Amino acid sequence: MFRPGAAGQAAERLAANYLESRGLRLRARNVRRPYGELDLVAVEGDTLVLVEVRKRSHPGFGGGAESIDRRKQDRLLRVAEAYLQESRWTGPVRFDVITLDGNDHIEWLQDAIQGRVS
């Protein structure tokens, strides 16, 4: 998905604020590796929550969650593996997706990306 820098950063900021308002503790933003990026990393209870943020300004482009194809999921899982090894996280992990529409309406899809991370 094309996401200009400022618009993407604004969407991630809104998503981070949204998660924090629901009790999650933000741990990291924009965890980058050559093969991908985790937009947000948060903690909810004993669970590490890896969050992909998607903004779609026009409904004709489809929903944000639908834009996360198998290739994108594979890249996210690869970055997650690296992050988990580096951080030495040993608890449960889940992948969430936060979508924003053109009006910045947020939808939080918990456990939206299935894959094995350890």
C-alpha positions as protocol buffer text, in pm:
chain_id: "A"
residue {
  index: 1
  type: MET
  ca { x: 0 y: 0 z: 0 }
}
residue {
  index: 2
  type: PHE
  ca { x: 133 y: 345 z: -86 }
}
residue {
  index: 3
  type: ARG
  ca { x: 157 y: 544 z: 232 }
}
residue {
  index: 4
  type: PRO
  ca { x: 329 y: 881 z: 218 }
}
residue {
  index: 5
  type: GLY
  ca { x: 562 y: 941 z: 510 }
}
residue {
  index: 6
  type: ALA
  ca { x: 363 y: 1208 z: 695 }
}
residue {
  index: 7
  type: ALA
  ca { x: 29 y: 1032 z: 646 }
}
residue {
  index: 8
  type: GLY
  ca { x: 175 y: 699 z: 756 }
}
residue {
  index: 9
  type: GLN
  ca { x: 333 y: 852 z: 1065 }
}
residue {
  index: 10
  type: ALA
  ca { x: 5 y: 1023 z: 1155 }
}
residue {
  index: 11
  type: ALA
  ca { x: -184 y: 693 z: 1117 }
}
residue {
  index: 12
  type: GLU
  ca { x: 70 y: 513 z: 1336 }
}
residue {
  index: 13
  type: ARG
  ca { x: 46 y: 789 z: 1598 }
}
residue {
  index: 14
  type: LEU
  ca { x: -334 y: 759 z: 1605 }
}
residue {
  index: 15
  type: ALA
  ca { x: -308 y: 381 z: 1631 }
}
residue {
  index: 16
  type: ALA
  ca { x: -53 y: 403 z: 1915 }
}
residue {
  index: 17
  type: ASN
  ca { x: -274 y: 647 z: 2107 }
}
residue {
  index: 18
  type: TYR
  ca { x: -573 y: 422 z: 2050 }
}
residue {
  index: 19
  type: LEU
  ca { x: -392 y: 117 z: 2187 }
}
residue {
  index: 20
  type: GLU
  ca { x: -257 y: 307 z: 2487 }
}
residue {
  index: 21
  type: SER
  ca { x: -608 y: 435 z: 2565 }
}
residue {
  index: 22
  type: ARG
  ca { x: -712 y: 69 z: 2587 }
}
residue {
  index: 23
  type: GLY
  ca { x: -442 y: -20 z: 2835 }
}
residue {
  index: 24
  type: LEU
  ca { x: -162 y: -149 z: 2612 }
}
residue {
  index: 25
  type: ARG
  ca { x: 192 y: -31 z: 2683 }
}
residue {
  index: 26
  type: LEU
  ca { x: 383 y: 80 z: 2377 }
}
residue {
  index: 27
  type: ARG
  ca { x: 725 y: -83 z: 2361 }
}
residue {
  index: 28
  type: ALA
  ca { x: 861 y: 17 z: 2017 }
}
residue {
  index: 29
  type: ARG
  ca { x: 773 y: 191 z: 1692 }
}
residue {
  index: 30
  type: ASN
  ca { x: 897 y: 125 z: 1341 }
}
residue {
  index: 31
  type: VAL
  ca { x: 1113 y: -179 z: 1407 }
}
residue {
  index: 32
  type: ARG
  ca { x: 1295 y: -192 z: 1073 }
}
residue {
  index: 33
  type: ARG
  ca { x: 1496 y: -468 z: 914 }
}
residue {
  index: 34
  type: PRO
  ca { x: 1610 y: -490 z: 550 }
}
residue {
  index: 35
  type: TYR
  ca { x: 1319 y: -725 z: 473 }
}
residue {
  index: 36
  type: GLY
  ca { x: 1036 y: -544 z: 650 }
}
residue {
  index: 37
  type: GLU
  ca { x: 905 y: -338 z: 939 }
}
residue {
  index: 38
  type: LEU
  ca { x: 685 y: -376 z: 1244 }
}
residue {
  index: 39
  type: ASP
  ca { x: 483 y: -55 z: 1279 }
}
residue {
  index: 40
  type: LEU
  ca { x: 412 y: -86 z: 1652 }
}
residue {
  index: 41
  type: VAL
  ca { x: 510 y: -323 z: 1930 }
}
residue {
  index: 42
  type: ALA
  ca { x: 304 y: -316 z: 2248 }
}
residue {
  index: 43
  type: VAL
  ca { x: 239 y: -526 z: 2555 }
}
residue {
  index: 44
  type: GLU
  ca { x: -105 y: -630 z: 2677 }
}
residue {
  index: 45
  type: GLY
  ca { x: -87 y: -822 z: 3002 }
}
residue {
  index: 46
  type: ASP
  ca { x: 173 y: -1092 z: 2939 }
}
residue {
  index: 47
  type: THR
  ca { x: 130 y: -1083 z: 2559 }
}
residue {
  index: 48
  type: LEU
  ca { x: 356 y: -906 z: 2312 }
}
residue {
  index: 49
  type: VAL
  ca { x: 137 y: -746 z: 2045 }
}
residue {
  index: 50
  type: LEU
  ca { x: 291 y: -679 z: 1705 }
}
residue {
  index: 51
  type: VAL
  ca { x: 79 y: -429 z: 1513 }
}
residue {
  index: 52
  type: GLU
  ca { x: 53 y: -356 z: 1142 }
}
residue {
  index: 53
  type: VAL
  ca { x: -115 y: -20 z: 1075 }
}
residue {
  index: 54
  type: ARG
  ca { x: -302 y: 31 z: 746 }
}
residue {
  index: 55
  type: LYS
  ca { x: -470 y: 348 z: 627 }
}
residue {
  index: 56
  type: ARG
  ca { x: -701 y: 356 z: 327 }
}
residue {
  index: 57
  type: SER
  ca { x: -821 y: 703 z: 234 }
}
residue {
  index: 58
  type: HIS
  ca { x: -1067 y: 584 z: -31 }
}
residue {
  index: 59
  type: PRO
  ca { x: -1302 y: 284 z: -2 }
}
residue {
  index: 60
  type: GLY
  ca { x: -1244 y: 202 z: -369 }
}
residue {
  index: 61
  type: PHE
  ca { x: -896 y: 80 z: -276 }
}
residue {
  index: 62
  type: GLY
  ca { x: -1041 y: -192 z: -54 }
}
residue {
  index: 63
  type: GLY
  ca { x: -994 y: -239 z: 317 }
}
residue {
  index: 64
  type: GLY
  ca { x: -661 y: -206 z: 489 }
}
residue {
  index: 65
  type: ALA
  ca { x: -663 y: -559 z: 624 }
}
residue {
  index: 66
  type: GLU
  ca { x: -719 y: -708 z: 279 }
}
residue {
  index: 67
  type: SER
  ca { x: -403 y: -537 z: 158 }
}
residue {
  index: 68
  type: ILE
  ca { x: -189 y: -761 z: 378 }
}
residue {
  index: 69
  type: ASP
  ca { x: -118 y: -1040 z: 134 }
}
residue {
  index: 70
  type: ARG
  ca { x: 79 y: -1360 z: 197 }
}
residue {
  index: 71
  type: ARG
  ca { x: 406 y: -1194 z: 92 }
}
residue {
  index: 72
  type: LYS
  ca { x: 355 y: -908 z: 340 }
}
residue {
  index: 73
  type: GLN
  ca { x: 262 y: -1157 z: 613 }
}
residue {
  index: 74
  type: ASP
  ca { x: 580 y: -1354 z: 546 }
}
residue {
  index: 75
  type: ARG
  ca { x: 790 y: -1037 z: 578 }
}
residue {
  index: 76
  type: LEU
  ca { x: 614 y: -945 z: 903 }
}
residue {
  index: 77
  type: LEU
  ca { x: 679 y: -1291 z: 1045 }
}
residue {
  index: 78
  type: ARG
  ca { x: 1045 y: -1265 z: 949 }
}
residue {
  index: 79
  type: VAL
  ca { x: 1085 y: -926 z: 1121 }
}
residue {
  index: 80
  type: ALA
  ca { x: 898 y: -1062 z: 1423 }
}
residue {
  index: 81
  type: GLU
  ca { x: 1138 y: -1356 z: 1453 }
}
residue {
  index: 82
  type: ALA
  ca { x: 1435 y: -1118 z: 1449 }
}
residue {
  index: 83
  type: TYR
  ca { x: 1272 y: -885 z: 1702 }
}
residue {
  index: 84
  type: LEU
  ca { x: 1186 y: -1171 z: 1937 }
}
residue {
  index: 85
  type: GLN
  ca { x: 1540 y: -1306 z: 1927 }
}
residue {
  index: 86
  type: GLU
  ca { x: 1692 y: -964 z: 1990 }
}
residue {
  index: 87
  type: SER
  ca { x: 1450 y: -873 z: 2269 }
}
residue {
  index: 88
  type: ARG
  ca { x: 1456 y: -1221 z: 2423 }
}
residue {
  index: 89
  type: TRP
  ca { x: 1078 y: -1214 z: 2464 }
}
residue {
  index: 90
  type: THR
  ca { x: 956 y: -1551 z: 2592 }
}
residue {
  index: 91
  type: GLY
  ca { x: 586 y: -1491 z: 2649 }
}
residue {
  index: 92
  type: PRO
  ca { x: 287 y: -1519 z: 2416 }
}
residue {
  index: 93
  type: VAL
  ca { x: 286 y: -1318 z: 2093 }
}
residue {
  index: 94
  type: ARG
  ca { x: 6 y: -1211 z: 1862 }
}
residue {
  index: 95
  type: PHE
  ca { x: -23 y: -1004 z: 1544 }
}
residue {
  index: 96
  type: ASP
  ca { x: -292 y: -737 z: 1530 }
}
residue {
  index: 97
  type: VAL
  ca { x: -393 y: -506 z: 1250 }
}
residue {
  index: 98
  type: ILE
  ca { x: -527 y: -155 z: 1297 }
}
residue {
  index: 99
  type: THR
  ca { x: -702 y: -4 z: 999 }
}
residue {
  index: 100
  type: LEU
  ca { x: -798 y: 358 z: 951 }
}
residue {
  index: 101
  type: ASP
  ca { x: -1033 y: 486 z: 685 }
}
residue {
  index: 102
  type: GLY
  ca { x: -1035 y: 829 z: 521 }
}
residue {
  index: 103
  type: ASN
  ca { x: -1207 y: 974 z: 829 }
}
residue {
  index: 104
  type: ASP
  ca { x: -953 y: 814 z: 1064 }
}
residue {
  index: 105
  type: HIS
  ca { x: -1214 y: 570 z: 1196 }
}
residue {
  index: 106
  type: ILE
  ca { x: -1014 y: 293 z: 1365 }
}
residue {
  index: 107
  type: GLU
  ca { x: -1085 y: -77 z: 1348 }
}
residue {
  index: 108
  type: TRP
  ca { x: -871 y: -303 z: 1568 }
}
residue {
  index: 109
  type: LEU
  ca { x: -842 y: -660 z: 1442 }
}
residue {
  index: 110
  type: GLN
  ca { x: -685 y: -875 z: 1711 }
}
residue {
  index: 111
  type: ASP
  ca { x: -490 y: -1186 z: 1621 }
}
residue {
  index: 112
  type: ALA
  ca { x: -542 y: -1098 z: 1255 }
}
residue {
  index: 113
  type: ILE
  ca { x: -220 y: -1241 z: 1112 }
}
residue {
  index: 114
  type: GLN
  ca { x: -167 y: -1607 z: 1171 }
}
residue {
  index: 115
  type: GLY
  ca { x: 180 y: -1748 z: 1166 }
}
residue {
  index: 116
  type: ARG
  ca { x: 434 y: -1917 z: 1380 }
}
residue {
  index: 117
  type: VAL
  ca { x: 669 y: -1694 z: 1574 }
}
residue {
  index: 118
  type: SER
  ca { x: 874 y: -1817 z: 1864 }
}
